[in-house]
Amino acid sequence: MTETPVNLTLPETPARTASTATRRRRFRILTLATATVAGLAVWLVSAPLLGIDLTVGAPPAAQTVTAVSVIIAAIVPGAIAWALPALLEHVSPRGRRIWLILGWSVLAVSLLGPVSMGAAGATLVSLLAMHLVVGVTLIVGLTRPRRDDSTTRPTPATTN
């Protein structure tokens, strides 16, 4: 006699889907906030605490990295990073993989920014650290799991 496995997968209901979407949205907001706070933490240690001059470029086009610029530099790419994985997963079965390749590639290219602006020494290290903490937090935090745990439940072994 063959055993038929019992499937305990719960059907998707509007309330369940809304609950899952709400949890996912909250987690993404938390990820974006964490990336922003992490970038600000590096800035706080670098500029005000250690007194590192975070000015890059040559006059008259020199730019000073301020707390506001750190917040904007985290939130704008963070908002794009929020939407991109979801979009990619809807248009391709390999959306997660594409997102990871794009995310890590964009982070790598962003690291060239401080170098190309002529930053050196402690300024360069500080700016690279800001790029890394924000980028890694966004990539890791916004990467969806391979299986959506809201629709797939473990199936217990059946016994007779």
Secondary structure as the mmCIF struct_conf table of DSSP 4:
data_model
#
loop_
_struct_conf.conf_type_id
_struct_conf.id
_struct_conf.beg_label_comp_id
_struct_conf.beg_label_asym_id
_struct_conf.beg_label_seq_id
_struct_conf.end_label_comp_id
_struct_conf.end_label_asym_id
_struct_conf.end_label_seq_id
HELX_LH_PP_P HELX_LH_PP_P1 THR A 2 VAL A 6
HELX_LH_PP_P HELX_LH_PP_P2 THR A 9 GLU A 12
HELX_RH_AL_P HELX_RH_AL_P1 PRO A 14 LEU A 44
HELX_RH_PI_P HELX_RH_PI_P1 VAL A 45 LEU A 49
TURN_TY1_P TURN_TY1_P1 LEU A 50 LEU A 50
STRN STRN1 THR A 55 VAL A 56
BEND BEND1 GLY A 57 GLY A 57
TURN_TY1_P TURN_TY1_P2 PRO A 59 PRO A 60
BEND BEND2 ALA A 61 ALA A 61
STRN STRN2 GLN A 63 THR A 64
HELX_RH_AL_P HELX_RH_AL_P2 ALA A 67 VAL A 91
TURN_TY1_P TURN_TY1_P3 PRO A 93 ARG A 94
HELX_RH_AL_P HELX_RH_AL_P3 GLY A 95 SER A 110
TURN_TY1_P TURN_TY1_P4 LEU A 111 LEU A 111
HELX_RH_AL_P HELX_RH_AL_P4 LEU A 112 SER A 116
TURN_TY1_P TURN_TY1_P5 MET A 117 GLY A 118
HELX_RH_AL_P HELX_RH_AL_P5 GLY A 121 LEU A 142
HELX_LH_PP_P HELX_LH_PP_P3 THR A 143 PRO A 145
BEND BEND3 ARG A 146 ARG A 147
TURN_TY1_P TURN_TY1_P6 ASP A 149 THR A 151
HELX_LH_PP_P HELX_LH_PP_P4 PRO A 154 THR A 158
#
